[in-house]
């Protein structure tokens, strides 16, 4: 399958251009270096050694199509290139005059069924590899003579350089193109690639409440309850529990308790519903599986999210609703946290048969 030059130029602009603040994300130890091509290429005059001080950036803050975080040197910065929906990671200390020419790593994305071969470049090397379990291909390329320079990109993108394409998930999906300037240390680029955490990776998932596992004390996933036989009394529901209930701690009775996005995804519903009070539904990818995540018993007025908005893991969803109020539909203060397989929204908290329960996933496996 070939991607034409005109198709590249037509990549859609998505998201906003507001310069976000850096979100605090827990540091994750880097695994073994990915198998990318690292043969030396003749450097330009400007070259720095591998840097040691790093900061983790969630790139979805710049555009929600870039669903990953990574570590970059603390002195580097990022600009969103609206014209071609790309991200430019640049070094302000580079002597070049423009931020585009200060570029160290340039990131693009495309939607496709498979890795694409460009007709506008000569390919000197192509090698299949993987990055954090994601399919990837490492290339060394150069723009063909007679082809116009790639617009809105650093000039080194028109010269011989190396890049790695990474597939977000199986099937039709997003592919990310991570290219780096010839003068950048290959070790620096390898470290950047090794630090990538995609929003469908287990490493990226954030418990919706602090101390989440120890809160599962009354209603775990799959427990069968009825008004006559339930660990919570009085009980008005019957059936197999499709979620885990994360209970409020003793010291949280009269305080606000923040609920965070478990995964990176799009908000599908934000409403008040019978049995829940406030409820938010988010669509996410868990590895390669599409799911919907239900957060129930929320103070929906405390949520600033909008339906259709993409949120990264760890973003505030809302506060827990108060016990016995409309915010929880009269229930105790706790979070109903459910994961339903597929893109179809199903917010039922209980199902009548064990066979129906198979459409849900036990969230405790991810906490």
VOGU-3710 file (C-alpha; in Angstrom, 3 decimals, decimal comma):
1> xxxxxxxxxx> 0,000/0,000/0,000  1,496/3,334/-1,036  1,056/6,717/0,633  1,337/9,545/-1,918  2,944/12,902/-1,269  -0,456/14,559/-1,565  -1,865/12,217/1,057  0,889/13,199/3,468  0,164/16,896/2,911  -3,528/16,288/3,604
11> xxxxxxxxxx> -3,141/14,875/7,100  -5,910/16,468/9,151  -5,391/18,994/11,924  -6,912/17,747/15,170  -7,125/19,343/18,611  -6,068/22,686/20,010  -2,822/24,608/20,046  -2,826/25,883/23,606  0,589/25,348/25,209  -0,160/23,057/28,154
21> xxxxxxxxxx> 1,618/22,791/31,416  3,658/19,674/32,056  1,588/17,026/33,801  3,274/15,153/36,644  3,513/11,509/35,579  5,207/8,852/37,696  8,642/7,899/36,413  8,758/4,429/34,884  12,041/2,498/34,612  13,162/2,171/31,009
31> xxxxxxxxxx> 13,237/-1,370/29,601  15,893/-2,765/27,298  16,667/-0,569/24,316  14,511/-1,274/21,235  16,138/-2,848/18,227  16,489/0,199/16,001  19,115/1,036/13,411  21,929/3,024/15,027  24,721/3,120/12,441  26,426/6,546/12,546
41> xxxxxxxxxx> 25,508/9,151/9,942  27,822/12,052/9,153  26,949/14,677/11,813  26,368/18,380/11,381  28,476/20,854/13,311  26,034/21,024/16,217  26,138/17,893/18,353  25,666/17,286/22,073  26,401/14,276/24,257  23,582/12,195/25,700
51> xxxxxxxxxx> 21,829/14,279/28,343  20,955/13,019/31,813  18,213/15,238/33,304  14,856/14,227/31,888  11,200/15,218/32,152  8,192/13,085/31,224  5,698/14,726/28,891  2,252/13,490/27,898  2,040/14,434/24,234  -1,759/14,263/24,118
61> xxxxxxxxxx> -1,656/17,624/25,905  -0,586/19,122/22,576  -2,960/17,160/20,358  -5,154/14,215/21,412  -4,034/12,153/18,415  -0,626/11,702/20,083  -1,626/9,154/22,715  1,611/8,508/24,519  4,076/9,976/26,988  7,865/9,941/26,843
71> xxxxxxxxxx> 10,940/11,385/28,514  12,887/14,205/26,884  15,863/16,250/28,128  14,683/18,852/30,618  15,971/21,766/28,524  14,112/20,709/25,376  10,691/22,025/24,410  7,807/21,037/22,122  5,729/22,871/19,547  2,584/21,660/17,819
81> xxxxxxxxxx> 2,813/22,164/14,049  -0,799/22,873/13,156  -0,327/22,908/9,372  0,580/19,211/9,270  -0,664/17,985/12,673  2,832/17,145/13,871  4,969/17,655/16,958  8,401/19,229/16,882  10,682/18,410/19,818  13,427/21,009/19,750
91> xxxxxxxxxx> 16,427/22,260/21,681  16,173/26,016/22,396  19,982/26,124/22,725  20,554/24,926/19,167  22,132/27,824/17,209  19,573/27,627/14,378  17,321/30,681/13,978  13,871/29,042/14,092  12,306/26,500/16,415  11,653/24,287/13,394
101> xxxxxxxxxx> 15,350/24,215/12,538  16,232/23,592/16,184  14,331/20,308/15,827  15,833/17,182/17,376  12,917/14,752/16,995  9,907/15,201/14,719  6,710/13,198/15,241  3,910/12,567/12,746  0,960/10,180/12,667  -1,209/8,476/10,097
111> xxxxxxxxxx> -4,219/6,159/10,093  -3,882/2,908/8,153  -4,313/-0,850/8,169  -0,604/-1,584/7,809  2,825/0,029/7,642  3,074/2,189/4,520  5,839/2,574/1,957  6,346/6,148/0,771  6,840/6,790/-2,928  8,527/10,129/-2,207
121> xxxxxxxxxx> 11,634/8,733/-0,489  14,500/6,367/-1,164  14,696/3,632/1,465  18,252/2,566/2,304  17,272/0,237/5,108  14,036/-1,194/6,473  13,926/-3,447/9,504  10,939/-4,808/11,406  11,209/-4,539/15,177  9,018/-3,726/18,185
131> xxxxxxxxxx> 8,696/-0,979/20,780  7,153/-1,927/24,137  5,292/-4,778/22,442  4,008/-2,549/19,631  4,867/-3,507/16,076  7,466/-1,157/14,611  9,657/-0,650/11,554  13,020/1,152/11,620  14,032/2,976/8,438  16,867/4,968/6,949
141> xxxxxxxxxx> 15,477/7,203/4,199  16,147/10,241/2,027  13,743/12,356/-0,010  13,971/11,606/-3,712  15,502/14,243/-5,955  12,881/16,138/-7,906  10,379/15,909/-5,050  9,485/19,224/-3,425  10,770/19,751/0,102  8,366/18,562/2,766
151> xxxxxxxxxx> 6,463/21,656/3,937  6,370/22,803/7,575  9,085/20,328/8,556  12,734/20,858/9,566  15,149/20,863/6,632  16,870/17,691/7,834  13,667/15,786/7,032  14,538/16,295/3,353  17,976/14,728/3,828  19,172/11,266/4,703
161> xxxxxxxxxx> 18,047/10,379/8,232  16,576/7,617/10,370  13,129/7,076/11,825  10,954/4,491/13,531  7,283/3,857/12,738  5,297/2,449/15,674  1,861/0,866/15,520  -0,523/1,804/18,360  -2,685/-1,344/18,229  -3,621/-4,309/16,069
171> xxxxxxxxxx> -6,019/-3,840/13,154  -6,812/-0,457/11,574  -5,117/2,002/13,871  -2,836/4,990/14,333  0,820/4,780/13,378  3,393/7,194/14,805  6,477/8,256/12,852  9,394/9,223/15,117  12,268/10,707/13,099  15,461/12,286/14,422
181> xxxxxxxxxx> 18,012/14,695/13,033  21,264/13,173/11,776  23,393/15,044/14,317  21,460/13,755/17,338  23,172/10,978/19,241  21,538/7,644/18,302  21,725/6,756/22,000  19,619/9,827/22,823  16,981/8,774/20,298  17,061/5,168/21,522
191> xxxxxxxxxx> 16,505/6,391/25,073  13,538/8,468/23,927  12,027/5,466/22,125  12,613/3,215/25,149  10,801/5,726/27,384  7,595/5,713/25,314  4,454/4,703/27,188  1,379/4,486/24,981  -2,057/5,092/26,441  -3,123/1,497/25,761
201> xxxxxxxxxx> -0,113/0,098/27,658  -0,578/-1,309/31,136  2,185/1,026/32,325  -0,015/4,020/31,550  -3,082/2,954/33,550  -3,821/4,981/36,680  -5,987/3,693/39,567  -9,110/5,884/39,671  -8,698/6,300/43,437  -5,614/6,201/45,605
211> xxxxxxxxxx> -5,097/2,905/47,483  -7,607/1,375/45,077  -7,149/-2,338/45,802  -7,581/-1,998/49,549  -10,926/-0,257/48,959  -12,515/-3,399/47,460  -14,006/-4,611/50,734  -17,714/-5,132/50,080  -18,576/-5,754/46,444  -15,870/-7,251/44,245
221> xxxxxxxxxx> -16,381/-8,092/40,592  -18,824/-10,938/39,931  -20,344/-11,195/43,415  -24,004/-12,261/43,307  -26,261/-10,136/45,495  -29,926/-9,758/46,339  -31,852/-7,689/48,896  -31,833/-10,730/51,178  -28,179/-11,637/50,699  -25,780/-8,731/50,216
231> xxxxxxxxxx> -22,722/-7,370/52,029  -24,381/-3,952/51,843  -27,669/-3,372/53,672  -30,211/-2,235/52,799  -29,813/-3,597/49,248  -32,089/-2,703/46,342  -30,258/-4,525/43,525  -30,018/-8,155/42,427  -27,657/-10,047/40,135  -23,981/-10,460/39,373
241> xxxxxxxxxx> -21,919/-7,325/40,011  -20,301/-6,042/36,794  -17,710/-3,856/38,507  -15,724/-3,366/41,676  -16,921/-0,966/44,347  -14,095/1,182/45,696  -15,215/2,287/49,147  -14,548/5,670/50,705  -11,992/5,458/53,503  -12,893/6,363/57,079
251> xxxxxxxxxx> -11,211/9,767/56,828  -12,967/10,636/53,540  -16,536/10,847/54,805  -16,639/14,635/54,873  -13,978/15,521/52,312  -13,753/15,747/48,532  -12,350/12,588/46,969  -10,956/12,952/43,447  -11,616/10,269/40,820  -9,044/10,015/38,016
261> xxxxxxxxxx> -9,181/8,630/34,484  -7,993/5,041/34,560  -6,948/5,085/30,904  -6,553/7,426/27,962  -9,810/7,698/26,065  -12,776/9,670/24,777  -15,667/10,686/27,024  -18,821/9,043/25,659  -21,335/9,942/28,360  -21,529/12,348/31,270
271> xxxxxxxxxx> -24,919/12,374/32,947  -27,144/11,555/35,899  -28,620/8,057/35,822  -30,891/5,981/38,060  -28,905/3,829/40,461  -25,784/5,950/40,078  -26,434/9,621/40,421  -23,515/11,044/38,458  -21,908/8,716/35,912  -19,157/9,141/33,297
281> xxxxxxxxxx> -18,381/6,631/30,535  -15,026/6,638/28,744  -13,950/4,616/25,694  -10,384/3,274/25,900  -7,963/0,728/24,481  -6,639/-1,913/26,871  -3,710/-3,302/24,920  -5,514/-4,134/21,644  -9,037/-4,408/23,068  -11,552/-1,590/22,856
291> xxxxxxxxxx> -13,548/-1,144/26,074  -15,850/1,293/27,821  -15,074/2,311/31,391  -17,863/3,286/33,793  -17,285/5,629/36,742  -20,428/5,750/38,894  -21,684/7,681/41,963  -19,979/10,957/41,034  -20,638/14,581/41,875  -21,247/15,310/38,207
301> xxxxxxxxxx> -21,219/19,078/38,822  -17,561/18,815/39,841  -16,545/17,514/36,398  -15,169/19,896/33,760  -15,098/17,221/31,054  -17,174/17,372/27,876  -18,629/14,534/25,839  -16,287/13,879/22,920  -13,224/15,127/24,783  -10,100/12,967/24,890
311> xxxxxxxxxx> -8,527/12,602/28,328  -5,146/11,134/29,208  -4,627/8,635/32,038  -4,671/10,381/35,402  -6,823/13,358/34,363  -9,489/14,360/36,909  -12,870/12,825/36,061  -14,891/14,233/38,988  -15,222/14,031/42,757  -17,079/11,219/44,488
321> xxxxxxxxxx> -20,693/12,044/45,272  -21,835/12,529/48,848  -23,493/9,623/50,637  -27,295/9,556/50,598  -27,532/12,438/48,123  -28,749/12,884/44,537  -25,086/12,713/43,531  -25,073/8,988/44,433  -28,815/8,336/43,967  -29,071/7,718/47,699
331> xxxxxxxxxx> -26,190/5,232/47,846  -23,214/5,239/50,211  -20,088/7,170/49,217  -18,082/4,895/46,909  -16,959/4,500/43,292  -18,576/1,953/40,997  -15,727/1,145/38,587  -16,617/-1,109/35,662  -14,987/-2,158/32,374  -17,237/-3,413/29,556
341> xxxxxxxxxx> -15,832/-5,119/26,457  -16,334/-3,352/23,128  -17,561/0,108/22,140  -21,228/-0,396/23,037  -22,101/1,493/26,207  -23,697/-0,684/28,901  -23,837/0,886/32,349  -25,770/-1,895/34,075  -24,299/-2,486/37,497  -25,718/-6,006/37,718
351> xxxxxxxxxx> -26,682/-8,717/35,234  -28,961/-11,700/35,929  -26,733/-14,493/34,612  -23,109/-15,510/34,830  -23,061/-15,853/31,032  -23,905/-12,149/30,639  -21,136/-11,258/33,088  -18,581/-12,450/30,512  -19,100/-9,164/28,642  -17,264/-7,373/31,467
361> xxxxxxx> -13,652/-7,413/32,683  -12,596/-7,564/36,333  -11,026/-4,127/36,982  -9,066/-5,534/39,931  -6,752/-7,188/37,402  -5,507/-3,692/36,482  -5,287/-2,123/39,941
//
